[in-house]
Amino acid sequence: MNNMIYGINDRPPFGKMLLFGLQMVLSVFVATVLIAQICGVATSGALIGAALSTLSYILITSGKSPMFLSNSGALVAPILFALGIGGYTGIAIGGLTACLVYCILGFIFTKIPYQSIYKVFPTSLIGATTCVIGINLMGFISGYIGETGQWGVIVALITMISIAFISHYAKGMIRILPFLLGILIGYAIAVVLTLTGVCSLIDFSLFNNLTLIQMPDFAFTHWGNIEWNTVIPIIIMFIAYTISACMEALSDHAALGGIIGVDLYANPGLGKIFFGEGVGNLISTCFGGLGSCSYGESVATIGFSRVASVWVTATAAIMLGLLGFIAPVQAFIASIPSCVFAGAAIILYGFIACSGVKMLQKVDLNVQKNLIIVSAVLSLGISGLVFGGSTISFSATALALIGGIILNLILKE
């Protein structure tokens, strides 16, 4: 293990496990809910879909990878496309398509040595792509501030400083819960600003007319008939976007493996990783109406808190799923202003980029091939270039990874 307090198979005491799990839930909550809102699907079903996709991934990978799966931003375009022409049935067909694409890749890597992946993905490529992932995520921070203006920035900075102070100076248990405590401090500041009328950051109406338990709105309850002429376009759309998502899944697992000091490509293995991601997508589309993917936010939380326990990831998934049923808790977390999460994101997303920098420290940039690959990946990934159109499209991150793969294959030592 790479300086982890709790390794993959370690099981923290129950109380600590709940706190670590809550910390991870808070790190993934904003993006999880945001994707549901963008696609116009029920938040309750989306939360449970994300939880079940994570638990299925843990089961398929035999509890050897602490990755958290949640609602995928990379699959928003095909989800909206399928929803528009085929409803929730179209989304389910897309989820099955994504599952098959992942499983085909998983089957391939059960037949060939995992080491062969390094011929395609050298450390220079993985490190540069990890930097790109972190830097691109930073672009969402200003969106988290939204219309809250200067007070939103102040709350974000207070949250950030609180997290940094706790992580650096605190002792014992408190030191490994910096995000949980920092977010609570930021929320307390937001409450004061709202109640004093300085800046309305919290919508207290979320707590009105709450029932303790509410029945989630599952995607499969909306399945119906679909026109057969819409099936082929949905399948084509999902194949293209899933290939792009597969590239990002490889980067996320490489980044997580580098942080925790375990080669996840070797154990649990690329086969199980792809099977887990594929089944997770199928479950997520059926229950939540959304695609799923590995989450960089959870990777950064694991690295920063140095808690890599798969038990914690499973606990976080169960907590997230319960939020789909328990209205008061769901309302409380939903009431946390996004500017508070922005403060946590400043450190989380920067940590992902720094993880890539650490990988690049092992790369000899005096070698021309390495220098070209790193330079091209950084430029492509940060430029914001998108390749394709409404049917087939690759994000800047996926395009950077594909460009790096091509350069690595054509440039000989």
Summary of the structure (lengths in Angstrom):
residues: 413
radius of gyration: 20.7
end to end distance: 31.9
largest distance: 66.9
contacts: 1597
relative contact order: 0.24
helix: 74%
strand: 3%
